[in-house]
Amino acid sequence: MTSWKLVRVIAGLLILLSLALGVPESPLFVSKYWLYFTVFIGVNLFQSGLTNWCLMENILRKLGVRAGC
């Protein structure tokens, strides 16, 4: 799997996890402050779409994941 695809998989997983932990109706609810993490991920995805730079992709490349689009 390329770094480009892994970034999207990780972002999607973290969004679902933070929603599960932050929505009061969820059986996994911990605190509403987890929703800030969802916002953080969304802002980073928005920023990477505008600038073509993504910190997570750089981290994955340094870990040896092959680059790709």
CHARMM-style PDB file with segment names, atoms N, HN, CA, C and O in Angstrom:
ATOM      1  N   MET     1       0.853  -1.176   0.000  1.00  0.00      PROA
ATOM      2  CA  MET     1       0.000   0.000   0.000  1.00  0.00      PROA
ATOM      3  C   MET     1       0.900   1.242   0.000  1.00  0.00      PROA
ATOM      4  O   MET     1       1.921   1.274   0.688  1.00  0.00      PROA
ATOM      5  N   THR     2       0.526   2.234  -0.754  1.00  0.00      PROA
ATOM      6  HN  THR     2      -0.303   2.208  -1.313  1.00  0.00      PROA
ATOM      7  CA  THR     2       1.337   3.448  -0.848  1.00  0.00      PROA
ATOM      8  C   THR     2       1.030   4.398   0.308  1.00  0.00      PROA
ATOM      9  O   THR     2       0.004   4.273   0.976  1.00  0.00      PROA
ATOM     10  N   SER     3       1.932   5.343   0.529  1.00  0.00      PROA
ATOM     11  HN  SER     3       2.765   5.445  -0.014  1.00  0.00      PROA
ATOM     12  CA  SER     3       1.755   6.316   1.610  1.00  0.00      PROA
ATOM     13  C   SER     3       0.487   7.137   1.416  1.00  0.00      PROA
ATOM     14  O   SER     3      -0.178   7.497   2.387  1.00  0.00      PROA
ATOM     15  N   TRP     4       0.154   7.429   0.174  1.00  0.00      PROA
ATOM     16  HN  TRP     4       0.694   7.136  -0.615  1.00  0.00      PROA
ATOM     17  CA  TRP     4      -1.051   8.214  -0.142  1.00  0.00      PROA
ATOM     18  C   TRP     4      -2.299   7.494   0.341  1.00  0.00      PROA
ATOM     19  O   TRP     4      -3.174   8.107   0.953  1.00  0.00      PROA
ATOM     20  N   LYS     5      -2.387   6.200   0.072  1.00  0.00      PROA
ATOM     21  HN  LYS     5      -1.677   5.701  -0.425  1.00  0.00      PROA
ATOM     22  CA  LYS     5      -3.553   5.429   0.489  1.00  0.00      PROA
ATOM     23  C   LYS     5      -3.569   5.233   2.003  1.00  0.00      PROA
ATOM     24  O   LYS     5      -4.625   5.309   2.631  1.00  0.00      PROA
ATOM     25  N   LEU     6      -2.410   4.982   2.581  1.00  0.00      PROA
ATOM     26  HN  LEU     6      -1.552   4.920   2.071  1.00  0.00      PROA
ATOM     27  CA  LEU     6      -2.339   4.781   4.027  1.00  0.00      PROA
ATOM     28  C   LEU     6      -2.757   6.019   4.799  1.00  0.00      PROA
ATOM     29  O   LEU     6      -3.390   5.902   5.848  1.00  0.00      PROA
ATOM     30  N   VAL     7      -2.420   7.195   4.308  1.00  0.00      PROA
ATOM     31  HN  VAL     7      -1.905   7.290   3.456  1.00  0.00      PROA
ATOM     32  CA  VAL     7      -2.833   8.439   4.974  1.00  0.00      PROA
ATOM     33  C   VAL     7      -4.350   8.501   5.049  1.00  0.00      PROA
ATOM     34  O   VAL     7      -4.904   8.853   6.091  1.00  0.00      PROA
ATOM     35  N   ARG     8      -5.022   8.168   3.969  1.00  0.00      PROA
ATOM     36  HN  ARG     8      -4.573   7.883   3.123  1.00  0.00      PROA
ATOM     37  CA  ARG     8      -6.480   8.231   3.950  1.00  0.00      PROA
ATOM     38  C   ARG     8      -7.109   7.154   4.838  1.00  0.00      PROA
ATOM     39  O   ARG     8      -8.124   7.399   5.489  1.00  0.00      PROA
ATOM     40  N   VAL     9      -6.509   5.969   4.861  1.00  0.00      PROA
ATOM     41  HN  VAL     9      -5.684   5.770   4.332  1.00  0.00      PROA
ATOM     42  CA  VAL     9      -7.009   4.898   5.724  1.00  0.00      PROA
ATOM     43  C   VAL     9      -6.846   5.283   7.196  1.00  0.00      PROA
ATOM     44  O   VAL     9      -7.770   5.110   7.991  1.00  0.00      PROA
ATOM     45  N   ILE    10      -5.678   5.801   7.553  1.00  0.00      PROA
ATOM     46  HN  ILE    10      -4.928   5.942   6.907  1.00  0.00      PROA
ATOM     47  CA  ILE    10      -5.415   6.209   8.934  1.00  0.00      PROA
ATOM     48  C   ILE    10      -6.329   7.357   9.335  1.00  0.00      PROA
ATOM     49  O   ILE    10      -6.886   7.348  10.433  1.00  0.00      PROA
ATOM     50  N   ALA    11      -6.491   8.346   8.460  1.00  0.00      PROA
ATOM     51  HN  ALA    11      -6.039   8.353   7.568  1.00  0.00      PROA
ATOM     52  CA  ALA    11      -7.368   9.484   8.764  1.00  0.00      PROA
ATOM     53  C   ALA    11      -8.806   9.014   8.968  1.00  0.00      PROA
ATOM     54  O   ALA    11      -9.465   9.442   9.916  1.00  0.00      PROA
ATOM     55  N   GLY    12      -9.291   8.157   8.110  1.00  0.00      PROA
ATOM     56  HN  GLY    12      -8.756   7.809   7.340  1.00  0.00      PROA
ATOM     57  CA  GLY    12     -10.650   7.642   8.248  1.00  0.00      PROA
ATOM     58  C   GLY    12     -10.834   6.864   9.532  1.00  0.00      PROA
ATOM     59  O   GLY    12     -11.845   7.016  10.217  1.00  0.00      PROA
ATOM     60  N   LEU    13      -9.863   6.033   9.861  1.00  0.00      PROA
ATOM     61  HN  LEU    13      -9.042   5.910   9.304  1.00  0.00      PROA
ATOM     62  CA  LEU    13      -9.926   5.255  11.098  1.00  0.00      PROA
ATOM     63  C   LEU    13      -9.921   6.159  12.327  1.00  0.00      PROA
ATOM     64  O   LEU    13     -10.688   5.941  13.265  1.00  0.00      PROA
ATOM     65  N   LEU    14      -9.060   7.168  12.322  1.00  0.00      PROA
ATOM     66  HN  LEU    14      -8.437   7.345  11.560  1.00  0.00      PROA
ATOM     67  CA  LEU    14      -8.993   8.076  13.467  1.00  0.00      PROA
ATOM     68  C   LEU    14     -10.248   8.928  13.600  1.00  0.00      PROA
ATOM     69  O   LEU    14     -10.667   9.237  14.716  1.00  0.00      PROA
ATOM     70  N   ILE    15     -10.849   9.309  12.489  1.00  0.00      PROA
ATOM     71  HN  ILE    15     -10.509   9.058  11.583  1.00  0.00      PROA
ATOM     72  CA  ILE    15     -12.106  10.065  12.545  1.00  0.00      PROA
ATOM     73  C   ILE    15     -13.208   9.202  13.156  1.00  0.00      PROA
ATOM     74  O   ILE    15     -13.943   9.659  14.030  1.00  0.00      PROA
ATOM     75  N   LEU    16     -13.323   7.959  12.698  1.00  0.00      PROA
ATOM     76  HN  LEU    16     -12.725   7.588  11.987  1.00  0.00      PROA
ATOM     77  CA  LEU    16     -14.343   7.075  13.256  1.00  0.00      PROA
ATOM     78  C   LEU    16     -14.107   6.809  14.737  1.00  0.00      PROA
ATOM     79  O   LEU    16     -15.052   6.789  15.525  1.00  0.00      PROA
ATOM     80  N   LEU    17     -12.851   6.605  15.113  1.00  0.00      PROA
ATOM     81  HN  LEU    17     -12.084   6.621  14.473  1.00  0.00      PROA
ATOM     82  CA  LEU    17     -12.527   6.370  16.523  1.00  0.00      PROA
ATOM     83  C   LEU    17     -12.846   7.585  17.384  1.00  0.00      PROA
ATOM     84  O   LEU    17     -13.433   7.449  18.457  1.00  0.00      PROA
ATOM     85  N   SER    18     -12.461   8.770  16.921  1.00  0.00      PROA
ATOM     86  HN  SER    18     -11.984   8.881  16.049  1.00  0.00      PROA
ATOM     87  CA  SER    18     -12.720   9.970  17.716  1.00  0.00      PROA
ATOM     88  C   SER    18     -14.211  10.275  17.813  1.00  0.00      PROA
ATOM     89  O   SER    18     -14.668  10.802  18.827  1.00  0.00      PROA
ATOM     90  N   LEU    19     -14.971   9.948  16.771  1.00  0.00      PROA
ATOM     91  HN  LEU    19     -14.600   9.520  15.948  1.00  0.00      PROA
ATOM     92  CA  LEU    19     -16.427  10.106  16.854  1.00  0.00      PROA
ATOM     93  C   LEU    19     -17.027   9.113  17.846  1.00  0.00      PROA
ATOM     94  O   LEU    19     -17.923   9.461  18.615  1.00  0.00      PROA
ATOM     95  N   ALA    20     -16.532   7.879  17.828  1.00  0.00      PROA
ATOM     96  HN  ALA    20     -15.803   7.596  17.204  1.00  0.00      PROA
ATOM     97  CA  ALA    20     -17.033   6.871  18.761  1.00  0.00      PROA
ATOM     98  C   ALA    20     -16.737   7.271  20.212  1.00  0.00      PROA
ATOM     99  O   ALA    20     -17.531   6.989  21.110  1.00  0.00      PROA
ATOM    100  N   LEU    21     -15.606   7.920  20.434  1.00  0.00      PROA
ATOM    101  HN  LEU    21     -14.962   8.149  19.705  1.00  0.00      PROA
ATOM    102  CA  LEU    21     -15.230   8.326  21.790  1.00  0.00      PROA
ATOM    103  C   LEU    21     -15.820   9.675  22.191  1.00  0.00      PROA
ATOM    104  O   LEU    21     -15.835  10.006  23.376  1.00  0.00      PROA
ATOM    105  N   GLY    22     -16.308  10.464  21.224  1.00  0.00      PROA
ATOM    106  HN  GLY    22     -16.295  10.195  20.261  1.00  0.00      PROA
ATOM    107  CA  GLY    22     -16.747  11.818  21.524  1.00  0.00      PROA
ATOM    108  C   GLY    22     -18.234  12.092  21.433  1.00  0.00      PROA
ATOM    109  O   GLY    22     -18.696  13.125  21.916  1.00  0.00      PROA
ATOM    110  N   VAL    23     -18.992  11.197  20.827  1.00  0.00      PROA
ATOM    111  HN  VAL    23     -18.617  10.358  20.434  1.00  0.00      PROA
ATOM    112  CA  VAL    23     -20.440  11.401  20.695  1.00  0.00      PROA
ATOM    113  C   VAL    23     -21.134  10.760  21.897  1.00  0.00      PROA
ATOM    114  O   VAL    23     -20.977   9.562  22.134  1.00  0.00      PROA
ATOM    115  N   PRO    24     -21.896  11.544  22.652  1.00  0.00      PROA
ATOM    116  CA  PRO    24     -22.522  11.018  23.875  1.00  0.00      PROA
ATOM    117  C   PRO    24     -23.414   9.787  23.665  1.00  0.00      PROA
ATOM    118  O   PRO    24     -23.558   8.979  24.582  1.00  0.00      PROA
ATOM    119  N   GLU    25     -24.004   9.629  22.503  1.00  0.00      PROA
ATOM    120  HN  GLU    25     -23.887  10.285  21.758  1.00  0.00      PROA
ATOM    121  CA  GLU    25     -24.875   8.486  22.241  1.00  0.00      PROA
ATOM    122  C   GLU    25     -24.108   7.208  21.947  1.00  0.00      PROA
ATOM    123  O   GLU    25     -24.708   6.136  21.866  1.00  0.00      PROA
ATOM    124  N   SER    26     -22.791   7.301  21.785  1.00  0.00      PROA
ATOM    125  HN  SER    26     -22.304   8.172  21.850  1.00  0.00      PROA
ATOM    126  CA  SER    26     -21.972   6.136  21.468  1.00  0.00      PROA
ATOM    127  C   SER    26     -21.755   5.273  22.716  1.00  0.00      PROA
ATOM    128  O   SER    26     -21.594   5.799  23.817  1.00  0.00      PROA
ATOM    129  N   PRO    27     -21.750   3.957  22.540  1.00  0.00      PROA
ATOM    130  CA  PRO    27     -21.463   3.090  23.693  1.00  0.00      PROA
ATOM    131  C   PRO    27     -20.014   3.196  24.170  1.00  0.00      PROA
ATOM    132  O   PRO    27     -19.693   2.757  25.274  1.00  0.00      PROA
ATOM    133  N   LEU    28     -19.145   3.772  23.351  1.00  0.00      PROA
ATOM    134  HN  LEU    28     -19.406   4.129  22.454  1.00  0.00      PROA
ATOM    135  CA  LEU    28     -17.740   3.938  23.721  1.00  0.00      PROA
ATOM    136  C   LEU    28     -17.430   5.344  24.223  1.00  0.00      PROA
ATOM    137  O   LEU    28     -16.262   5.696  24.385  1.00  0.00      PROA
ATOM    138  N   PHE    29     -18.450   6.144  24.467  1.00  0.00      PROA
ATOM    139  HN  PHE    29     -19.399   5.859  24.335  1.00  0.00      PROA
ATOM    140  CA  PHE    29     -18.271   7.556  24.842  1.00  0.00      PROA
ATOM    141  C   PHE    29     -17.329   7.713  26.030  1.00  0.00      PROA
ATOM    142  O   PHE    29     -17.456   7.021  27.040  1.00  0.00      PROA
ATOM    143  N   VAL    30     -16.378   8.642  25.886  1.00  0.00      PROA
ATOM    144  HN  VAL    30     -16.275   9.204  25.066  1.00  0.00      PROA
ATOM    145  CA  VAL    30     -15.449   8.986  26.956  1.00  0.00      PROA
ATOM    146  C   VAL    30     -15.612  10.455  27.332  1.00  0.00      PROA
ATOM    147  O   VAL    30     -15.841  10.788  28.495  1.00  0.00      PROA
ATOM    148  N   SER    31     -15.490  11.335  26.325  1.00  0.00      PROA
ATOM    149  HN  SER    31     -15.303  11.064  25.381  1.00  0.00      PROA
ATOM    150  CA  SER    31     -15.579  12.765  26.564  1.00  0.00      PROA
ATOM    151  C   SER    31     -15.906  13.478  25.257  1.00  0.00      PROA
ATOM    152  O   SER    31     -15.484  13.052  24.182  1.00  0.00      PROA
ATOM    153  N   LYS    32     -16.656  14.560  25.361  1.00  0.00      PROA
ATOM    154  HN  LYS    32     -16.999  14.906  26.235  1.00  0.00      PROA
ATOM    155  CA  LYS    32     -16.991  15.327  24.154  1.00  0.00      PROA
ATOM    156  C   LYS    32     -15.753  15.995  23.551  1.00  0.00      PROA
ATOM    157  O   LYS    32     -15.776  16.412  22.394  1.00  0.00      PROA
ATOM    158  N   TYR    33     -14.684  16.096  24.325  1.00  0.00      PROA
ATOM    159  HN  TYR    33     -14.666  15.757  25.265  1.00  0.00      PROA
ATOM    160  CA  TYR    33     -13.463  16.734  23.829  1.00  0.00      PROA
ATOM    161  C   TYR    33     -12.762  15.917  22.747  1.00  0.00      PROA
ATOM    162  O   TYR    33     -11.891  16.438  22.050  1.00  0.00      PROA
ATOM    163  N   TRP    34     -13.128  14.649  22.599  1.00  0.00      PROA
ATOM    164  HN  TRP    34     -13.835  14.226  23.165  1.00  0.00      PROA
ATOM    165  CA  TRP    34     -12.589  13.854  21.496  1.00  0.00      PROA
ATOM    166  C   TRP    34     -13.024  14.416  20.145  1.00  0.00      PROA
ATOM    167  O   TRP    34     -12.373  14.157  19.133  1.00  0.00      PROA
ATOM    168  N   LEU    35     -14.108  15.178  20.115  1.00  0.00      PROA
ATOM    169  HN  LEU    35     -14.637  15.390  20.937  1.00  0.00      PROA
ATOM    170  CA  LEU    35     -14.567  15.765  18.855  1.00  0.00      PROA
ATOM    171  C   LEU    35     -13.578  16.804  18.330  1.00  0.00      PROA
ATOM    172  O   LEU    35     -13.537  17.064  17.128  1.00  0.00      PROA
ATOM    173  N   TYR    36     -12.787  17.396  19.213  1.00  0.00      PROA
ATOM    174  HN  TYR    36     -12.821  17.185  20.190  1.00  0.00      PROA
ATOM    175  CA  TYR    36     -11.743  18.321  18.765  1.00  0.00      PROA
ATOM    176  C   TYR    36     -10.693  17.589  17.929  1.00  0.00      PROA
ATOM    177  O   TYR    36     -10.116  18.163  17.005  1.00  0.00      PROA
ATOM    178  N   PHE    37     -10.453  16.339  18.253  1.00  0.00      PROA
ATOM    179  HN  PHE    37     -10.921  15.873  19.004  1.00  0.00      PROA
ATOM    180  CA  PHE    37      -9.517  15.538  17.466  1.00  0.00      PROA
ATOM    181  C   PHE    37     -10.066  15.324  16.052  1.00  0.00      PROA
ATOM    182  O   PHE    37      -9.312  15.347  15.079  1.00  0.00      PROA
ATOM    183  N   THR    38     -11.379  15.116  15.945  1.00  0.00      PROA
ATOM    184  HN  THR    38     -11.991  15.097  16.736  1.00  0.00      PROA
ATOM    185  CA  THR    38     -12.023  14.992  14.643  1.00  0.00      PROA
ATOM    186  C   THR    38     -11.823  16.268  13.826  1.00  0.00      PROA
ATOM    187  O   THR    38     -11.519  16.210  12.634  1.00  0.00      PROA
ATOM    188  N   VAL    39     -11.996  17.409  14.472  1.00  0.00      PROA
ATOM    189  HN  VAL    39     -12.243  17.456  15.440  1.00  0.00      PROA
ATOM    190  CA  VAL    39     -11.787  18.700  13.810  1.00  0.00      PROA
ATOM    191  C   VAL    39     -10.331  18.839  13.370  1.00  0.00      PROA
ATOM    192  O   VAL    39     -10.063  19.289  12.256  1.00  0.00      PROA
ATOM    193  N   PHE    40      -9.392  18.458  14.230  1.00  0.00      PROA
ATOM    194  HN  PHE    40      -9.609  18.092  15.134  1.00  0.00      PROA
ATOM    195  CA  PHE    40      -7.968  18.527  13.914  1.00  0.00      PROA
ATOM    196  C   PHE    40      -7.646  17.716  12.658  1.00  0.00      PROA
ATOM    197  O   PHE    40      -6.921  18.189  11.783  1.00  0.00      PROA
ATOM    198  N   ILE    41      -8.178  16.507  12.568  1.00  0.00      PROA
ATOM    199  HN  ILE    41      -8.767  16.123  13.279  1.00  0.00      PROA
ATOM    200  CA  ILE    41      -7.928  15.658  11.406  1.00  0.00      PROA
ATOM    201  C   ILE    41      -8.543  16.286  10.144  1.00  0.00      PROA
ATOM    202  O   ILE    41      -7.921  16.293   9.082  1.00  0.00      PROA
ATOM    203  N   GLY    42      -9.755  16.806  10.273  1.00  0.00      PROA
ATOM    204  HN  GLY    42     -10.260  16.800  11.136  1.00  0.00      PROA
ATOM    205  CA  GLY    42     -10.406  17.448   9.133  1.00  0.00      PROA
ATOM    206  C   GLY    42      -9.634  18.650   8.624  1.00  0.00      PROA
ATOM    207  O   GLY    42      -9.484  18.833   7.416  1.00  0.00      PROA
ATOM    208  N   VAL    43      -9.145  19.469   9.544  1.00  0.00      PROA
ATOM    209  HN  VAL    43      -9.267  19.321  10.525  1.00  0.00      PROA
ATOM    210  CA  VAL    43      -8.351  20.645   9.162  1.00  0.00      PROA
ATOM    211  C   VAL    43      -7.073  20.210   8.459  1.00  0.00      PROA
ATOM    212  O   VAL    43      -6.670  20.825   7.472  1.00  0.00      PROA
ATOM    213  N   ASN    44      -6.428  19.150   8.960  1.00  0.00      PROA
ATOM    214  HN  ASN    44      -6.756  18.651   9.762  1.00  0.00      PROA
ATOM    215  CA  ASN    44      -5.210  18.669   8.319  1.00  0.00      PROA
ATOM    216  C   ASN    44      -5.479  18.111   6.922  1.00  0.00      PROA
ATOM    217  O   ASN    44      -4.677  18.318   6.011  1.00  0.00      PROA
ATOM    218  N   LEU    45      -6.590  17.411   6.746  1.00  0.00      PROA
ATOM    219  HN  LEU    45      -7.242  17.243   7.485  1.00  0.00      PROA
ATOM    220  CA  LEU    45      -6.944  16.916   5.412  1.00  0.00      PROA
ATOM    221  C   LEU    45      -7.220  18.072   4.457  1.00  0.00      PROA
ATOM    222  O   LEU    45      -6.796  18.044   3.302  1.00  0.00      PROA
ATOM    223  N   PHE    46      -7.934  19.093   4.943  1.00  0.00      PROA
ATOM    224  HN  PHE    46      -8.278  19.115   5.881  1.00  0.00      PROA
ATOM    225  CA  PHE    46      -8.217  20.278   4.143  1.00  0.00      PROA
ATOM    226  C   PHE    46      -6.920  20.976   3.747  1.00  0.00      PROA
ATOM    227  O   PHE    46      -6.729  21.327   2.583  1.00  0.00      PROA
ATOM    228  N   GLN    47      -6.032  21.175   4.718  1.00  0.00      PROA
ATOM    229  HN  GLN    47      -6.188  20.890   5.664  1.00  0.00      PROA
ATOM    230  CA  GLN    47      -4.753  21.837   4.464  1.00  0.00      PROA
ATOM    231  C   GLN    47      -3.919  21.049   3.459  1.00  0.00      PROA
ATOM    232  O   GLN    47      -3.311  21.638   2.566  1.00  0.00      PROA
ATOM    233  N   SER    48      -3.884  19.713   3.594  1.00  0.00      PROA
ATOM    234  HN  SER    48      -4.379  19.234   4.319  1.00  0.00      PROA
ATOM    235  CA  SER    48      -3.065  18.930   2.673  1.00  0.00      PROA
ATOM    236  C   SER    48      -3.645  18.956   1.258  1.00  0.00      PROA
ATOM    237  O   SER    48      -2.904  18.856   0.280  1.00  0.00      PROA
ATOM    238  N   GLY    49      -4.956  19.090   1.151  1.00  0.00      PROA
ATOM    239  HN  GLY    49      -5.558  19.171   1.945  1.00  0.00      PROA
ATOM    240  CA  GLY    49      -5.571  19.208  -0.172  1.00  0.00      PROA
ATOM    241  C   GLY    49      -5.212  20.507  -0.862  1.00  0.00      PROA
ATOM    242  O   GLY    49      -5.099  20.556  -2.087  1.00  0.00      PROA
ATOM    243  N   LEU    50      -5.030  21.566  -0.072  1.00  0.00      PROA
ATOM    244  HN  LEU    50      -5.122  21.525   0.923  1.00  0.00      PROA
ATOM    245  CA  LEU    50      -4.686  22.867  -0.657  1.00  0.00      PROA
ATOM    246  C   LEU    50      -3.197  23.017  -0.931  1.00  0.00      PROA
ATOM    247  O   LEU    50      -2.810  23.662  -1.905  1.00  0.00      PROA
ATOM    248  N   THR    51      -2.359  22.431  -0.083  1.00  0.00      PROA
ATOM    249  HN  THR    51      -2.674  21.907   0.708  1.00  0.00      PROA
ATOM    250  CA  THR    51      -0.918  22.675  -0.183  1.00  0.00      PROA
ATOM    251  C   THR    51      -0.126  21.511  -0.759  1.00  0.00      PROA
ATOM    252  O   THR    51       1.056  21.665  -1.067  1.00  0.00      PROA
ATOM    253  N   ASN    52      -0.762  20.333  -0.913  1.00  0.00      PROA
ATOM    254  HN  ASN    52      -1.722  20.207  -0.663  1.00  0.00      PROA
ATOM    255  CA  ASN    52      -0.057  19.121  -1.356  1.00  0.00      PROA
ATOM    256  C   ASN    52       1.065  18.718  -0.419  1.00  0.00      PROA
ATOM    257  O   ASN    52       2.037  18.101  -0.854  1.00  0.00      PROA
ATOM    258  N   TRP    53       0.952  19.054   0.860  1.00  0.00      PROA
ATOM    259  HN  TRP    53       0.162  19.556   1.213  1.00  0.00      PROA
ATOM    260  CA  TRP    53       1.920  18.647   1.876  1.00  0.00      PROA
ATOM    261  C   TRP    53       1.170  18.023   3.040  1.00  0.00      PROA
ATOM    262  O   TRP    53       0.200  18.594   3.539  1.00  0.00      PROA
ATOM    263  N   CYS    54       1.620  16.848   3.473  1.00  0.00      PROA
ATOM    264  HN  CYS    54       2.408  16.385   3.068  1.00  0.00      PROA
ATOM    265  CA  CYS    54       0.953  16.142   4.555  1.00  0.00      PROA
ATOM    266  C   CYS    54       2.010  15.566   5.491  1.00  0.00      PROA
ATOM    267  O   CYS    54       2.863  14.786   5.066  1.00  0.00      PROA
ATOM    268  N   LEU    55       1.953  15.948   6.754  1.00  0.00      PROA
ATOM    269  HN  LEU    55       1.260  16.581   7.099  1.00  0.00      PROA
ATOM    270  CA  LEU    55       2.921  15.475   7.736  1.00  0.00      PROA
ATOM    271  C   LEU    55       2.859  13.961   7.888  1.00  0.00      PROA
ATOM    272  O   LEU    55       3.902  13.309   7.956  1.00  0.00      PROA
ATOM    273  N   MET    56       1.661  13.389   7.944  1.00  0.00      PROA
ATOM    274  HN  MET    56       0.814  13.918   7.889  1.00  0.00      PROA
ATOM    275  CA  MET    56       1.530  11.936   8.096  1.00  0.00      PROA
ATOM    276  C   MET    56       2.180  11.198   6.933  1.00  0.00      PROA
ATOM    277  O   MET    56       2.798  10.151   7.128  1.00  0.00      PROA
ATOM    278  N   GLU    57       2.047  11.730   5.745  1.00  0.00      PROA
ATOM    279  HN  GLU    57       1.545  12.580   5.587  1.00  0.00      PROA
ATOM    280  CA  GLU    57       2.673  11.092   4.584  1.00  0.00      PROA
ATOM    281  C   GLU    57       4.189  11.139   4.696  1.00  0.00      PROA
ATOM    282  O   GLU    57       4.865  10.172   4.345  1.00  0.00      PROA
ATOM    283  N   ASN    58       4.730  12.250   5.181  1.00  0.00      PROA
ATOM    284  HN  ASN    58       4.181  13.036   5.466  1.00  0.00      PROA
ATOM    285  CA  ASN    58       6.176  12.349   5.390  1.00  0.00      PROA
ATOM    286  C   ASN    58       6.648  11.344   6.435  1.00  0.00      PROA
ATOM    287  O   ASN    58       7.693  10.716   6.268  1.00  0.00      PROA
ATOM    288  N   ILE    59       5.888  11.193   7.500  1.00  0.00      PROA
ATOM    289  HN  ILE    59       5.039  11.703   7.636  1.00  0.00      PROA
ATOM    290  CA  ILE    59       6.238  10.227   8.556  1.00  0.00      PROA
ATOM    291  C   ILE    59       6.221   8.814   7.996  1.00  0.00      PROA
ATOM    292  O   ILE    59       7.132   8.029   8.258  1.00  0.00      PROA
ATOM    293  N   LEU    60       5.193   8.488   7.229  1.00  0.00      PROA
ATOM    294  HN  LEU    60       4.453   9.126   7.016  1.00  0.00      PROA
ATOM    295  CA  LEU    60       5.100   7.145   6.647  1.00  0.00      PROA
ATOM    296  C   LEU    60       6.248   6.870   5.690  1.00  0.00      PROA
ATOM    297  O   LEU    60       6.782   5.762   5.673  1.00  0.00      PROA
ATOM    298  N   ARG    61       6.632   7.844   4.905  1.00  0.00      PROA
ATOM    299  HN  ARG    61       6.198   8.745   4.918  1.00  0.00      PROA
ATOM    300  CA  ARG    61       7.763   7.669   3.982  1.00  0.00      PROA
ATOM    301  C   ARG    61       9.056   7.411   4.742  1.00  0.00      PROA
ATOM    302  O   ARG    61       9.864   6.582   4.324  1.00  0.00      PROA
ATOM    303  N   LYS    62       9.264   8.118   5.864  1.00  0.00      PROA
ATOM    304  HN  LYS    62       8.608   8.791   6.204  1.00  0.00      PROA
ATOM    305  CA  LYS    62      10.464   7.899   6.678  1.00  0.00      PROA
ATOM    306  C   LYS    62      10.454   6.522   7.329  1.00  0.00      PROA
ATOM    307  O   LYS    62      11.509   5.982   7.663  1.00  0.00      PROA
ATOM    308  N   LEU    63       9.261   5.950   7.510  1.00  0.00      PROA
ATOM    309  HN  LEU    63       8.404   6.388   7.239  1.00  0.00      PROA
ATOM    310  CA  LEU    63       9.136   4.603   8.078  1.00  0.00      PROA
ATOM    311  C   LEU    63       9.305   3.526   7.000  1.00  0.00      PROA
ATOM    312  O   LEU    63       9.261   2.332   7.297  1.00  0.00      PROA
ATOM    313  N   GLY    64       9.499   3.955   5.755  1.00  0.00      PROA
ATOM    314  HN  GLY    64       9.534   4.925   5.514  1.00  0.00      PROA
ATOM    315  CA  GLY    64       9.780   3.012   4.684  1.00  0.00      PROA
ATOM    316  C   GLY    64       8.627   2.672   3.783  1.00  0.00      PROA
ATOM    317  O   GLY    64       8.769   1.823   2.902  1.00  0.00      PROA
ATOM    318  N   VAL    65       7.471   3.314   3.973  1.00  0.00      PROA
ATOM    319  HN  VAL    65       7.356   4.003   4.688  1.00  0.00      PROA
ATOM    320  CA  VAL    65       6.336   3.072   3.083  1.00  0.00      PROA
ATOM    321  C   VAL    65       6.615   3.772   1.763  1.00  0.00      PROA
ATOM    322  O   VAL    65       7.051   4.923   1.739  1.00  0.00      PROA
ATOM    323  N   ARG    66       6.361   3.071   0.668  1.00  0.00      PROA
ATOM    324  HN  ARG    66       6.007   2.136   0.687  1.00  0.00      PROA
ATOM    325  CA  ARG    66       6.677   3.666  -0.637  1.00  0.00      PROA
ATOM    326  C   ARG    66       5.705   4.793  -0.974  1.00  0.00      PROA
ATOM    327  O   ARG    66       4.514   4.728  -0.668  1.00  0.00      PROA
ATOM    328  N   ALA    67       6.239   5.809  -1.602  1.00  0.00      PROA
ATOM    329  HN  ALA    67       7.206   5.862  -1.851  1.00  0.00      PROA
ATOM    330  CA  ALA    67       5.430   6.956  -2.013  1.00  0.00      PROA
ATOM    331  C   ALA    67       4.566   6.559  -3.196  1.00  0.00      PROA
ATOM    332  O   ALA    67       4.891   5.630  -3.936  1.00  0.00      PROA
ATOM    333  N   GLY    68       3.490   7.255  -3.362  1.00  0.00      PROA
ATOM    334  HN  GLY    68       3.225   8.010  -2.761  1.00  0.00      PROA
ATOM    335  CA  GLY    68       2.617   6.985  -4.503  1.00  0.00      PROA
ATOM    336  C   GLY    68       1.400   7.883  -4.463  1.00  0.00      PROA
ATOM    337  O   GLY    68       1.097   8.500  -3.441  1.00  0.00      PROA
ATOM    338  N   CYS    69       0.700   7.950  -5.597  1.00  0.00      PROA
ATOM    339  HN  CYS    69       0.947   7.449  -6.426  1.00  0.00      PROA
ATOM    340  CA  CYS    69      -0.526   8.750  -5.650  1.00  0.00      PROA
ATOM    341  C   CYS    69      -1.633   8.040  -6.318  1.00  0.00      PROA
ATOM    342  OT1 CYS    69      -2.730   8.584  -6.440  1.00  0.00      PROA
TER     343      CYS     69
END
